Amino acid sequence: MNRVSLKIVGASGQGIISIGEILAKAFKRSGYCVFGYREYMSLIKGGHGSYQIDVSDRMVRSSEEKVNILITLNHHGFEENLNDLKDGGIIIHDSPSWDFSPADEKLLKKHNITVLYLPVGEILQKIKAKPILGNVVFSAFAWSACGRDTDLLKKMVGEKFAKKKDLLEQNMQAIDEGGAYRMQHASDFAIDMPHPDDKWSDHLLLTGSHAMGLGIVHAGVRLYAGYPMTPSSPLLSFIAEIQNETGMAIKQAEDEITAAQMMSGANFMGTRAITATSGGGFDLMTETLSLDGIIENPSVFVLAQRPGPATGLPTWTAQGDLLLAAFGGHGEFARCVLSVSDSDDAFHLVNDAFTIAEEYQTPVILLTDKHIAEGIYTQKPYDQKKTAIKRGSLVTNAAELRTLKSTDRFDPDVPDGISKRWLPGSEAATYVAQGDEHSADGSVDESSVNAIAQMRKRMKKMEAMKKALPEPVLYMTGENGNVELSPKNDKLDLLVVGWGSSIGAIQDVLESKALQGKRVGYLHYQYLWPLKTERLQALMDMAKKTIIIEGNAQAQLAMLIRMECGRSIPEQILKFDGRPFFLNELTTTLSSRMK
């Protein structure tokens, strides 16, 4: 794949995100596919962070480890990021007094790296602009180094500051000066960009949190209750930003317990409601999760993963909460666990989560992670017509409501464990919904016979869900979509198994030259609990080798697979340093495992 990668590094508060967003939007509008990735420390200001964008004329779903252009806003970029450059790369900086060590000089020469000084302060002084416009100067210089015309940057800035004439003029001057300085002092140095493709121009450019927020709106959610906790906070912020347009009720609760209770109560009353948190917050929500299990209340929890335990690495990514989602809470009850993978199913799986929750009257945990929540995706416009809102066995017809008996609500004799549900205040018989073990009408009943009957009723829903959930999706080298293989005729050199945000790097590897001529399949799980393993086992029997890829230290999906069907996957590629899988490292690792 022909791609170009840029990384902006510096301290939080210096404008790293501003430069990254300007360039990402400009490349997308120019006809490129863009993927963005952020790293930052858990500090309000300061620390060392980065914003990387990978640009291609073809679909790009992951980041490379090394980049073509490094824009460093302070000297720490020289200390931390020199090894991040590809051969022939370019450094753009504003540190005139910096002296490279002999070792660094040797490194620059070895990899043919060009160092370009950009006197941002002098340029801003010349046009009498404030330091904040240094971001625009850097963006214009880098844009010019990629051989792009500054007219597009001017158009974008014009749209943003159309009503602020003073700011608009200074931004235009900053763009002119940044581009002119590059042409005057560094015209010999340019990045060879792939040829743009107009098909990307009408795509969306959005984060995983934006995608999930739009999915929440599309699913008919009327209440979002949450408490800020990275990496779920961007979702709360986005939902709050569009509140006036959606009319949705947004509540920042005093803590995660209250947020979960508000969400649970709203769903009990028939309003689709959702809450989102991270691992530590989800720990606090599990009492409500268990309550929803026994009162058979539809509820949806978004669990945005980050490394733990405790505070862990709060601004980094992980896939370490799968077991927490599958088994968190006290006692045994039915639940479903789904995991989004990218900006596409971050939108679509929200409605699936509510459909499952209402169909089976059970809690659903929707997993995401920091890499998805803050990753920047080039996304095909969503099909907003194919999603249907389904309410399961919710009774709303007046005539049917009048025929209901109190004992219909928790009737233990229903074949699939799914009994009639109706809303408080309906013209129907009343029932009790409380956290003690109860009889068919919800009244407290601690007898042995009743306890067994009610537990069996609730757990029957797990089997019903398992039968209904989709199988994991198979991708093959050279093929997209859900591929069907014949056990009699098809053999695989390698079967890769994974879930969540790992899919981006894995799919990019499948399309790389490194695996050409090899029969490699990737089986991707979105529906993780209850777990379906029939297709997995059939594919394992076809494959010379099976490898599982996970962003955790224990291979948690592999543990669930072994528990569910007894099959072990000893070959594992695990990563748990807070970073996602990068294209190059995964290409090298998978290629070496096939030898």
C-alpha positions as CSV (number, residue, x, y, z in Angstrom):
1,M,0.0,0.0,0.0
2,N,1.3,3.4,-0.9
3,R,0.9,5.6,2.2
4,V,2.4,8.6,3.8
5,S,2.6,9.1,7.5
6,L,3.0,12.4,9.5
7,K,3.5,12.8,13.2
8,I,3.1,16.0,15.2
9,V,4.8,15.9,18.6
10,G,5.1,18.3,21.5
11,A,3.6,19.1,24.9
12,S,-0.2,19.0,25.6
13,G,-1.5,22.5,25.1
14,Q,0.9,23.4,22.3
15,G,-1.6,22.7,19.5
16,I,-0.7,19.2,18.5
17,I,-4.3,18.3,17.9
18,S,-5.0,21.5,15.9
19,I,-2.2,20.8,13.4
20,G,-3.3,17.1,13.1
21,E,-6.9,18.0,12.5
22,I,-6.1,20.7,9.9
23,L,-3.9,18.3,7.9
24,A,-6.3,15.3,8.3
25,K,-9.3,17.3,7.0
26,A,-7.2,18.8,4.2
27,F,-5.9,15.4,3.0
28,K,-9.4,13.9,3.2
29,R,-10.9,16.7,1.1
30,S,-8.1,16.3,-1.4
31,G,-9.1,12.8,-2.1
32,Y,-7.2,10.7,0.4
33,C,-8.1,8.1,2.9
34,V,-6.9,9.1,6.4
35,F,-6.4,7.3,9.7
36,G,-5.5,9.2,12.8
37,Y,-3.9,8.1,16.1
38,R,-3.2,10.0,19.3
39,E,-0.8,9.5,22.2
40,Y,-0.7,11.6,25.3
41,M,0.1,11.4,28.9
42,S,-2.5,11.7,31.7
43,L,-1.7,15.4,32.3
44,I,-3.9,18.4,31.7
45,K,-1.0,20.4,30.3
46,G,2.6,19.3,29.5
47,G,4.0,15.9,29.1
48,H,4.9,14.5,25.7
49,G,2.2,13.7,23.2
50,S,1.7,13.0,19.5
51,Y,-0.9,13.1,16.8
52,Q,-0.2,10.8,13.8
53,I,-2.1,10.7,10.5
54,D,-1.6,8.0,7.9
55,V,-2.7,9.0,4.4
56,S,-3.2,6.8,1.3
57,D,-5.1,6.6,-1.9
58,R,-6.5,3.2,-0.7
59,M,-8.3,2.2,2.5
60,V,-6.0,2.7,5.5
61,R,-7.2,1.4,8.9
62,S,-4.1,1.5,11.1
63,S,-0.9,3.4,11.8
64,E,2.6,2.7,10.8
65,E,5.4,2.7,13.4
66,K,7.6,5.0,11.4
67,V,6.6,8.2,9.6
68,N,7.7,10.3,6.6
69,I,7.3,13.7,8.3
70,L,7.9,14.6,12.0
71,I,6.7,18.0,13.1
72,T,8.2,18.7,16.5
73,L,6.9,21.7,18.5
74,N,9.7,21.5,21.1
75,H,13.1,19.9,21.7
76,H,11.6,16.8,23.3
77,G,10.7,15.6,19.8
78,F,14.4,15.3,19.0
79,E,15.0,13.3,22.2
80,E,12.0,11.0,21.9
81,N,11.1,10.6,18.3
82,L,14.2,10.5,16.0
83,N,13.8,6.8,15.7
84,D,10.2,7.2,14.4
85,L,11.3,8.4,11.0
86,K,11.5,6.4,7.8
87,D,14.6,6.5,5.6
88,G,14.5,9.8,3.7
89,G,12.1,11.3,6.2
90,I,11.8,15.0,7.1
91,I,11.9,16.8,10.5
92,I,10.2,20.2,10.7
93,H,11.1,22.1,13.9
94,D,11.2,25.5,15.6
95,S,14.2,24.9,17.9
96,P,17.0,27.0,16.4
97,S,19.6,26.5,19.2
98,W,19.3,22.7,19.3
99,D,22.5,20.7,18.8
100,F,22.3,17.1,17.9
101,S,24.6,14.6,19.7
102,P,27.2,12.7,17.7
103,A,25.0,9.6,17.9
104,D,22.0,11.5,16.6
105,E,24.0,13.0,13.8
106,K,25.0,9.5,12.8
107,L,21.4,8.3,12.9
108,L,20.3,11.2,10.7
109,K,23.0,10.5,8.2
110,K,22.4,6.8,8.2
111,H,18.7,7.2,7.4
112,N,19.1,10.2,5.1
113,I,16.8,12.3,7.3
114,T,16.4,16.0,6.4
115,V,16.1,18.6,9.2
116,L,14.2,21.7,8.2
117,Y,14.1,24.7,10.5
118,L,10.9,26.8,10.5
119,P,11.2,30.2,12.3
120,V,7.6,30.3,13.4
121,G,8.2,33.1,15.9
122,E,9.8,35.4,13.3
123,I,7.0,34.7,10.8
124,L,4.3,35.5,13.4
125,Q,6.1,38.6,14.4
126,K,6.3,39.7,10.8
127,I,2.5,39.5,10.3
128,K,1.8,40.7,13.9
129,A,0.0,37.5,14.8
130,K,-0.5,35.7,18.2
131,P,1.5,32.6,19.0
132,I,-1.6,30.4,18.6
133,L,-1.3,30.9,14.9
134,G,2.0,29.0,14.9
135,N,-0.1,25.9,14.3
136,V,-1.3,27.3,11.0
137,V,2.2,28.1,9.9
138,F,3.4,24.6,10.7
139,S,0.4,23.1,8.8
140,A,1.0,25.3,5.8
141,F,4.7,24.4,5.7
142,A,4.0,20.6,6.0
143,W,1.2,20.8,3.5
144,S,3.5,22.5,1.0
145,A,6.2,19.8,1.7
146,C,3.6,17.2,0.6
147,G,3.3,19.0,-2.8
148,R,-0.2,20.3,-2.1
149,D,-1.5,23.8,-3.0
150,T,-2.4,26.1,-0.1
151,D,-5.7,27.1,-1.7
152,L,-7.5,24.2,0.0
153,L,-6.2,25.2,3.4
154,K,-7.4,28.7,2.8
155,K,-10.8,27.4,1.9
156,M,-11.1,25.4,5.1
157,V,-9.9,28.2,7.3
158,G,-12.4,30.5,5.4
159,E,-15.2,28.3,6.4
160,K,-14.2,28.2,10.0
161,F,-13.7,32.0,10.5
162,A,-16.1,33.4,7.9
163,K,-17.8,35.5,10.6
164,K,-14.5,36.6,12.3
165,K,-12.9,38.8,9.7
166,D,-9.9,39.8,11.9
167,L,-9.0,36.2,12.6
168,L,-9.7,35.1,9.1
169,E,-7.2,37.6,7.6
170,Q,-4.4,36.6,10.0
171,N,-5.0,32.9,9.3
172,M,-4.7,33.6,5.6
173,Q,-1.5,35.4,6.1
174,A,-0.1,32.6,8.3
175,I,-0.9,30.1,5.5
176,D,0.8,32.3,2.9
177,E,3.9,32.7,5.0
178,G,4.2,29.1,5.9
179,G,3.9,27.9,2.3
180,A,6.2,30.7,1.0
181,Y,8.9,29.9,3.5
182,R,9.0,26.3,2.4
183,M,9.2,27.3,-1.3
184,Q,12.0,29.8,-0.6
185,H,14.1,27.8,1.8
186,A,13.2,24.1,1.3
187,S,11.9,23.7,-2.2
188,D,14.2,20.8,-2.9
189,F,12.6,18.7,-0.2
190,A,9.2,17.1,-0.9
191,I,7.3,14.0,0.0
192,D,6.1,11.8,-2.9
193,M,2.4,11.6,-2.3
194,P,0.2,8.9,-3.9
195,H,-2.3,10.0,-6.5
196,P,-5.5,11.2,-4.9
197,D,-8.8,9.4,-5.6
198,D,-12.1,11.3,-5.7
199,K,-14.0,8.5,-4.1
200,W,-12.8,9.5,-0.6
201,S,-13.9,13.1,-1.0
202,D,-17.5,12.5,0.0
203,H,-16.6,10.3,3.0
204,L,-16.9,11.4,6.6
205,L,-13.9,12.1,8.8
206,L,-14.7,11.3,12.4
207,T,-13.6,9.7,15.6
208,G,-14.9,6.4,16.9
209,S,-16.7,8.4,19.7
210,H,-18.4,10.6,17.0
211,A,-19.5,7.4,15.2
212,M,-20.9,5.8,18.4
213,G,-22.6,9.1,19.3
214,L,-24.3,9.2,15.9
215,G,-25.2,5.5,16.4
216,I,-26.8,6.3,19.8
217,V,-29.0,9.0,18.2
218,H,-29.9,6.7,15.3
219,A,-30.9,3.9,17.8
220,G,-33.6,6.2,19.3
221,V,-31.8,6.8,22.6
222,R,-33.5,9.6,24.5
223,L,-31.3,9.7,27.7
224,Y,-27.5,9.6,28.1
225,A,-26.3,9.4,31.7
226,G,-22.6,9.3,32.4
227,Y,-19.7,10.5,34.5
228,P,-16.4,11.6,32.8
229,M,-13.8,9.0,32.6
230,T,-11.2,8.6,29.9
231,P,-11.7,7.2,27.3
232,S,-15.5,7.4,27.5
233,S,-15.4,11.1,28.1
234,P,-15.2,12.1,24.3
235,L,-18.5,10.3,23.8
236,L,-20.2,12.2,26.6
237,S,-18.7,15.5,25.2
238,F,-20.0,14.8,21.7
239,I,-23.5,13.8,22.8
240,A,-23.7,17.0,24.9
241,E,-22.5,19.1,21.9
242,I,-25.4,17.9,19.7
243,Q,-28.0,18.0,22.4
244,N,-29.9,21.0,21.0
245,E,-30.1,19.2,17.6
246,T,-31.2,15.8,19.0
247,G,-33.4,16.9,21.9
248,M,-31.8,14.1,23.9
249,A,-31.6,14.4,27.7
250,I,-28.0,14.5,28.8
251,K,-27.1,14.0,32.5
252,Q,-23.6,14.2,34.0
253,A,-24.2,12.3,37.2
254,E,-22.3,12.8,40.4
255,D,-20.7,9.3,40.0
256,E,-20.9,6.1,38.0
257,I,-23.3,4.4,40.4
258,T,-25.9,7.2,39.9
259,A,-25.3,7.2,36.1
260,A,-26.0,3.4,35.9
261,Q,-29.1,3.7,38.1
262,M,-30.5,6.6,35.9
263,M,-29.9,4.6,32.8
264,S,-31.5,1.5,34.3
265,G,-34.6,3.4,35.5
266,A,-35.1,5.1,32.2
267,N,-35.0,1.7,30.3
268,F,-37.4,0.2,32.9
269,M,-39.9,3.0,32.1
270,G,-39.5,2.3,28.3
271,T,-37.1,5.0,27.3
272,R,-34.0,3.8,25.5
273,A,-31.1,5.1,27.6
274,I,-27.4,4.4,27.7
275,T,-24.4,5.0,30.0
276,A,-20.7,4.8,29.3
277,T,-17.6,4.5,31.5
278,S,-14.2,2.9,31.7
279,G,-13.0,-0.1,33.8
280,G,-13.0,1.6,37.2
281,G,-16.4,3.1,36.6
282,F,-17.8,-0.2,35.4
283,D,-16.7,-1.8,38.6
284,L,-19.0,0.6,40.4
285,M,-21.8,-0.1,37.9
286,T,-21.8,-3.9,38.4
287,E,-24.3,-3.8,41.2
288,T,-26.8,-2.1,38.9
289,L,-25.8,-4.6,36.2
290,S,-26.7,-7.5,38.5
291,L,-30.0,-5.8,39.5
292,D,-30.9,-5.6,35.8
293,G,-30.1,-9.3,35.5
294,I,-32.6,-10.4,38.2
295,I,-35.4,-8.0,37.3
296,E,-34.8,-8.8,33.6
297,N,-34.5,-5.1,32.6
298,P,-33.1,-4.2,29.2
299,S,-30.0,-2.0,29.7
300,V,-26.9,-1.0,27.7
301,F,-23.5,-0.2,29.2
302,V,-20.7,1.1,27.1
303,L,-17.3,0.0,28.5
304,A,-14.4,1.9,27.0
305,Q,-11.3,0.0,27.8
306,R,-8.0,1.3,29.0
307,P,-5.1,-0.5,30.7
308,G,-5.5,-1.3,34.4
309,P,-5.7,-2.4,37.2
310,A,-6.7,0.7,39.2
311,T,-5.9,3.9,37.4
312,G,-3.3,2.1,35.3
313,L,-2.5,3.9,32.1
314,P,-5.6,6.1,31.9
315,T,-4.9,7.7,28.5
316,W,-3.8,4.6,26.6
317,T,-5.5,1.7,25.1
318,A,-6.2,-2.0,25.9
319,Q,-8.5,-5.0,25.4
320,G,-8.2,-6.1,29.0
321,D,-11.8,-5.9,30.1
322,L,-13.4,-8.8,28.2
323,L,-13.6,-11.1,31.2
324,L,-14.9,-8.2,33.3
325,A,-17.7,-7.6,30.8
326,A,-18.5,-11.4,30.6
327,F,-18.4,-12.1,34.3
328,G,-18.6,-8.8,36.2
329,G,-21.3,-8.6,38.8
330,H,-22.5,-11.0,41.5
331,G,-24.3,-14.2,41.0
332,E,-25.3,-15.7,37.7
333,F,-27.5,-14.1,35.1
334,A,-27.9,-13.7,31.3
335,R,-26.0,-11.0,29.6
336,C,-24.6,-10.2,26.1
337,V,-21.2,-8.7,25.3
338,L,-20.5,-7.0,22.0
339,S,-17.3,-5.2,20.8
340,V,-17.1,-2.5,18.3
341,S,-14.1,-2.6,15.9
342,D,-14.0,0.7,14.0
343,S,-16.1,3.7,13.0
344,D,-18.5,1.5,11.0
345,D,-19.8,-0.8,13.6
346,A,-19.3,1.8,16.3
347,F,-22.4,3.2,14.6
348,H,-24.3,0.1,13.8
349,L,-23.7,-2.1,16.9
350,V,-25.4,0.4,19.2
351,N,-28.8,-0.5,17.8
352,D,-27.9,-4.1,17.8
353,A,-27.1,-3.8,21.5
354,F,-30.5,-2.3,22.2
355,T,-32.3,-4.9,20.0
356,I,-30.6,-7.7,22.0
357,A,-31.3,-6.0,25.3
358,E,-35.0,-5.6,24.6
359,E,-35.5,-8.9,22.8
360,Y,-33.9,-10.9,25.7
361,Q,-34.7,-8.4,28.5
362,T,-31.2,-8.5,29.7
363,P,-28.1,-6.2,30.2
364,V,-25.8,-5.7,27.2
365,I,-22.2,-4.5,27.5
366,L,-20.8,-2.8,24.4
367,L,-17.0,-2.8,24.5
368,T,-14.9,-0.1,22.9
369,D,-11.4,1.2,23.7
370,K,-9.2,4.3,23.6
371,H,-7.8,3.5,20.2
372,I,-11.3,3.4,18.7
373,A,-12.8,6.2,20.8
374,E,-10.1,8.7,19.8
375,G,-9.0,7.2,16.5
376,I,-9.8,9.2,13.3
377,Y,-11.5,7.3,10.6
378,T,-12.4,7.9,6.9
379,Q,-15.9,6.6,6.9
380,K,-18.4,5.9,4.1
381,P,-21.6,7.7,4.8
382,Y,-23.9,5.6,7.0
383,D,-27.0,3.9,5.6
384,Q,-29.7,5.4,7.9
385,K,-32.6,3.5,6.4
386,K,-31.7,-0.1,7.1
387,T,-31.8,0.1,10.9
388,A,-35.1,-1.0,12.5
389,I,-35.9,-0.3,16.2
390,K,-37.3,-3.6,17.7
391,R,-38.8,-3.7,21.2
392,G,-38.9,-7.5,21.7
393,S,-41.8,-8.8,23.8
394,L,-42.9,-5.3,25.0
395,V,-46.7,-5.2,25.1
396,T,-48.2,-1.9,24.1
397,N,-51.5,-2.9,22.5
398,A,-54.3,-1.7,24.8
399,A,-56.4,-4.9,24.2
400,E,-53.5,-7.2,25.0
401,L,-52.5,-5.2,28.0
402,R,-55.9,-5.8,29.6
403,T,-55.5,-9.6,29.3
404,L,-52.2,-9.7,31.1
405,K,-51.8,-11.2,34.6
406,S,-49.2,-10.2,37.2
407,T,-47.7,-13.6,36.9
408,D,-47.0,-13.1,33.2
409,R,-44.1,-10.9,34.0
410,F,-41.7,-13.5,35.4
411,D,-43.4,-16.6,34.3
412,P,-40.8,-19.4,34.7
413,D,-42.5,-21.7,32.3
414,V,-42.0,-19.7,29.1
415,P,-40.0,-21.9,26.7
416,D,-37.1,-19.5,26.0
417,G,-37.1,-17.7,29.3
418,I,-38.5,-14.5,27.7
419,S,-41.7,-13.5,29.3
420,K,-44.1,-10.6,28.5
421,R,-43.0,-7.1,29.4
422,W,-45.0,-4.0,29.9
423,L,-44.3,-0.6,31.2
424,P,-45.2,0.9,34.6
425,G,-48.4,3.0,34.3
426,S,-49.9,0.8,31.6
427,E,-53.5,-0.2,31.9
428,A,-52.5,-3.7,32.9
429,A,-51.9,-5.8,35.9
430,T,-49.2,-4.7,38.3
431,Y,-46.1,-6.6,39.3
432,V,-43.1,-6.1,41.6
433,A,-39.6,-5.5,40.3
434,Q,-37.0,-5.7,43.1
435,G,-33.6,-7.3,43.8
436,D,-34.8,-10.2,46.0
437,E,-35.5,-13.5,44.4
438,H,-39.1,-13.5,43.4
439,S,-42.0,-15.5,42.2
440,A,-43.8,-15.0,38.9
441,D,-45.4,-11.7,39.9
442,G,-42.2,-10.3,41.5
443,S,-43.2,-11.0,45.1
444,V,-40.3,-12.2,47.4
445,D,-40.1,-15.9,47.4
446,E,-37.0,-17.6,48.9
447,S,-38.2,-21.2,48.5
448,S,-35.9,-23.7,46.9
449,V,-38.4,-24.7,44.2
450,N,-38.9,-21.1,43.2
451,A,-35.1,-20.2,43.3
452,I,-34.4,-23.1,40.9
453,A,-37.3,-22.2,38.6
454,Q,-36.4,-18.5,38.3
455,M,-32.6,-19.2,37.8
456,R,-33.4,-21.7,35.0
457,K,-35.8,-19.2,33.4
458,R,-33.2,-16.4,33.3
459,M,-30.4,-18.7,32.1
460,K,-32.5,-20.1,29.3
461,K,-32.0,-16.8,27.6
462,M,-28.3,-17.4,27.2
463,E,-29.0,-20.4,25.0
464,A,-31.6,-18.5,23.0
465,M,-29.2,-15.6,22.5
466,K,-26.3,-17.9,21.5
467,K,-28.4,-19.5,18.7
468,A,-29.5,-16.2,17.4
469,L,-26.3,-14.2,17.4
470,P,-24.3,-14.0,14.2
471,E,-21.2,-16.1,13.6
472,P,-17.8,-14.3,13.6
473,V,-16.8,-12.8,10.3
474,L,-14.1,-14.3,8.1
475,Y,-11.8,-12.2,6.0
476,M,-9.3,-13.7,3.5
477,T,-6.1,-12.4,1.8
478,G,-7.3,-10.7,-1.3
479,E,-11.0,-10.8,-0.3
480,N,-13.2,-8.6,1.7
481,G,-16.5,-9.3,3.5
482,N,-17.7,-12.6,5.0
483,V,-16.1,-15.4,3.1
484,E,-17.4,-19.0,3.1
485,L,-14.9,-21.8,2.9
486,S,-15.5,-25.5,2.3
487,P,-14.0,-27.9,4.8
488,K,-13.5,-30.5,2.0
489,N,-11.7,-28.2,-0.5
490,D,-10.2,-25.3,1.3
491,K,-7.0,-25.3,3.4
492,L,-5.4,-22.3,5.2
493,D,-1.7,-21.6,5.7
494,L,-2.7,-19.6,8.7
495,L,-5.9,-18.7,10.6
496,V,-5.8,-15.5,12.7
497,V,-8.4,-14.9,15.4
498,G,-9.1,-11.6,17.0
499,W,-11.6,-9.0,18.2
500,G,-12.1,-5.2,18.7
501,S,-9.7,-2.6,17.4
502,S,-7.1,-5.1,16.3
503,I,-9.0,-5.6,13.1
504,G,-7.6,-2.4,11.5
505,A,-4.0,-3.5,11.5
506,I,-4.9,-7.1,10.7
507,Q,-6.9,-6.2,7.7
508,D,-4.2,-3.9,6.4
509,V,-1.7,-6.8,6.8
510,L,-4.0,-9.1,4.8
511,E,-3.8,-6.6,2.0
512,S,-0.1,-6.1,2.1
513,K,2.5,-7.7,-0.2
514,A,4.0,-9.6,2.7
515,L,1.2,-12.2,2.6
516,Q,0.7,-12.4,-1.2
517,G,0.5,-16.0,-2.3
518,K,-0.5,-17.2,1.1
519,R,-3.9,-18.5,2.2
520,V,-4.5,-16.5,5.4
521,G,-7.9,-16.1,7.0
522,Y,-8.8,-13.7,9.8
523,L,-11.8,-14.6,11.9
524,H,-13.2,-11.5,13.7
525,Y,-15.5,-11.6,16.7
526,Q,-18.0,-8.8,17.3
527,Y,-20.4,-10.9,19.5
528,L,-18.2,-12.2,22.3
529,W,-20.6,-13.5,24.9
530,P,-22.4,-15.9,24.8
531,L,-19.6,-17.2,22.5
532,K,-20.2,-19.1,19.3
533,T,-17.3,-21.5,18.3
534,E,-18.7,-23.8,15.6
535,R,-17.2,-21.8,12.7
536,L,-14.0,-21.3,14.6
537,Q,-13.5,-25.0,15.2
538,A,-14.2,-25.8,11.6
539,L,-11.6,-23.3,10.4
540,M,-9.0,-24.4,12.9
541,D,-9.4,-27.9,11.4
542,M,-8.6,-26.5,7.9
543,A,-5.6,-24.4,9.1
544,K,-1.9,-25.5,9.4
545,K,-1.6,-23.0,12.3
546,T,-4.0,-20.8,14.3
547,I,-2.9,-17.6,16.0
548,I,-4.9,-15.4,18.3
549,I,-4.2,-11.6,18.5
550,E,-5.3,-9.7,21.5
551,G,-4.4,-6.4,23.3
552,N,-4.1,-8.0,26.8
553,A,-1.7,-10.2,28.7
554,Q,-3.8,-13.3,29.3
555,A,-5.3,-13.9,25.9
556,Q,-8.8,-13.4,27.3
557,L,-10.7,-14.4,24.2
558,A,-8.6,-17.6,24.0
559,M,-9.6,-18.3,27.6
560,L,-13.3,-18.0,26.8
561,I,-12.8,-20.2,23.7
562,R,-11.1,-22.9,25.7
563,M,-13.8,-22.7,28.4
564,E,-16.6,-22.9,25.9
565,C,-15.4,-25.7,23.5
566,G,-12.2,-27.1,25.0
567,R,-10.0,-25.9,22.1
568,S,-6.7,-24.2,23.0
569,I,-4.9,-21.7,20.8
570,P,-1.3,-21.8,22.2
571,E,0.1,-19.5,19.4
572,Q,-0.6,-16.0,20.7
573,I,0.4,-12.4,19.8
574,L,-0.4,-10.3,22.8
575,K,0.3,-6.6,23.4
576,F,-0.3,-4.8,26.7
577,D,1.8,-1.7,26.8
578,G,-1.1,0.7,26.2
579,R,-0.3,1.0,22.4
580,P,-2.4,-0.5,19.6
581,F,-1.0,-3.0,17.1
582,F,0.9,-1.2,14.3
583,L,0.9,-2.3,10.7
584,N,4.7,-2.9,10.4
585,E,5.1,-4.8,13.7
586,L,2.1,-7.1,12.9
587,T,3.3,-7.7,9.3
588,T,6.7,-8.7,10.6
589,T,5.4,-10.9,13.4
590,L,2.8,-12.7,11.3
591,S,5.3,-13.3,8.4
592,S,7.8,-14.8,10.8
593,R,5.2,-17.1,12.4
594,M,4.4,-18.6,9.0
595,K,8.0,-19.8,8.4
